[in-house]
Amino acid sequence: MEVSKTRTSFYRRLYVAWLIDSGSATSVPALMAATGMPRRTAQDTLAALAELDIDCRFEQAGGERNNSGHYRIHDWGPINPQWISGQLQQIKATLGYP
């Protein structure tokens, strides 16, 4: 069964938000390593979280310059992170992520 682009896009956003919130991957390089997605896809996915009303912000590391820091979920909006945890294996399998 072929999975729609809408579903994969939605799952990708949920999974990225879950990775950030769980502390598993809180930077673009860490997201790339955890998922195998290209840098641009990781950056676009982070930017698209706001479309789901997920409040994800980059927090600059104190005393550091440029983009040193990490992402943090401040509010999940209408999304239930416990649902994501319960569906994690299905989400990863649908996306083809390790």
C-alpha positions in Angstrom: 0.0 0.0 0.0 1.4 3.4 -1.0 1.5 6.1 1.7 0.3 9.6 0.7 2.7 12.6 0.8 0.3 14.2 3.2 0.6 11.4 5.7 4.4 11.2 5.4 4.7 14.9 5.8 2.5 14.9 8.9 4.3 11.9 10.4 7.7 13.5 9.6 6.7 16.6 11.5 5.3 14.6 14.5 8.5 12.5 14.6 10.8 15.5 14.5 8.8 17.2 17.3 9.0 14.0 19.3 12.7 13.7 18.8 13.2 17.2 20.0 10.9 16.9 23.0 12.4 13.6 24.1 15.9 15.1 23.9 17.0 12.5 21.4 17.8 15.0 18.7 17.7 18.8 19.4 19.8 20.2 16.5 19.7 19.9 12.7 22.8 17.6 12.6 21.3 15.4 15.3 18.0 15.2 13.4 19.9 14.3 10.2 21.8 11.5 12.1 18.6 10.1 13.7 16.5 10.1 10.6 18.9 10.1 7.6 17.0 13.1 6.1 19.0 15.7 4.2 19.8 19.0 6.0 17.2 21.0 3.9 14.5 18.5 4.7 15.3 18.7 8.4 15.3 22.5 8.3 12.0 22.7 6.3 10.4 20.2 8.7 11.4 22.3 11.7 10.0 25.4 10.0 6.7 23.5 9.2 6.0 22.6 12.8 4.3 26.0 13.3 1.7 24.9 10.7 0.6 22.3 13.2 0.6 24.9 16.0 3.6 23.2 17.6 5.7 25.9 19.2 9.3 24.9 18.6 12.0 27.5 19.2 15.8 27.6 18.8 17.5 28.5 22.0 20.9 30.0 21.5 23.6 28.6 23.8 24.9 31.2 26.2 28.2 32.8 25.2 28.2 31.0 21.9 28.1 32.6 18.5 26.3 31.8 15.3 23.8 28.9 15.5 25.2 27.1 18.6 22.3 25.9 20.7 19.3 23.6 20.5 15.6 23.4 19.6 13.0 22.9 22.3 9.2 22.3 22.1 7.4 25.0 24.2 3.9 23.9 23.4 2.4 21.0 21.5 -0.7 22.9 20.5 -3.5 20.4 19.5 -1.1 17.5 19.2 -1.0 14.7 21.8 2.7 13.7 22.3 1.5 10.5 24.2 -0.3 9.4 21.0 3.0 9.8 19.1 4.9 7.7 21.7 2.3 5.0 21.3 2.5 5.0 17.5 6.3 5.5 17.2 7.1 2.2 15.6 4.3 2.7 13.0 5.5 6.3 12.3 9.1 5.2 11.9 8.2 2.3 9.6 6.0 4.5 7.4 8.8 7.0 7.0 11.5 4.3 6.6 13.5 5.6 9.6 15.7 3.5 11.7 
